[in-house]
Amino acid sequence: MEIVIVADGAAVAARAAQIMAWAIRAVPQPVIGVATGSSPLGIYRELAAQVRAGELDVSNVTAFALDEYIGLAPSHPESYHHVIDETVTKQLGLDPARVHVPNGHISDILTSGDDYERAIVAAGGIDIQLLGIGANGHIGFNEPASSFASRTRMKTLAPQTREDNARFFGSIEEVPVHCITQGLGTILDAGQLLLVAQGESKADAVAAMIEGPVASMCPASALQLHRFATVVIDEAAASKL
Ligand code: GLP
């Protein structure tokens, strides 16, 4: 695992965007994995600026999101369909037909995980997967005790995750209880992993991911098993290393 510690959130975004742009330029048909949450937003802004400046061609990019809430309509402002559409697809000018988000419709849930796995394989696999980290060490919505071999499937959100994400909703009661997420096995299949974190609230999770044991109680510790994982964090997130 390569650990890059920079001064602040702006520097995290700049460095991570540079790594994403390298990966996009490296192959003719790039497949990127994108994440929601606040951590990657600066990266998307940086990449969009490169696209506008004519420095980055994203016309052949295919994207796969990590996860989705179950039970929110795709048009709901907090559904990850909507969030990815606003923060990634529109901002970078990606072809919407090439942007995939797991199907969180409850009536499809028995098949939507396998369908998503097949779509990733059909696209040729993910070249670079961008990740944030939850305060409890989750990646995607793989909460503590997720299997390292898991594939895209339905999960129950941890109470802490629902509390953390309540800020995006009117109240905690409005935060869905279930989600669909790429599994840790799915994430580990990507050619490169790029995890970003900023702020002191992530310091414990970052320390457990990097210096703790490889253990399912810290799902992000799975990055220790990957041959090409890069972690870009600011000094506050690195403060417990
Ligand atoms: C969310 C997402 C994760 C994200 C994490 C951290 O629940 N499912 O993919 O990495 O929580 O979010 P933030 O970057 O806002 O701290």
Residues whose N, C-alpha, C, O or C-beta is under 5 A from the ligand:
A	BS01	GLP	A35 T36 G37 S38 S39 L131 G132 I133 G134 G140 F141
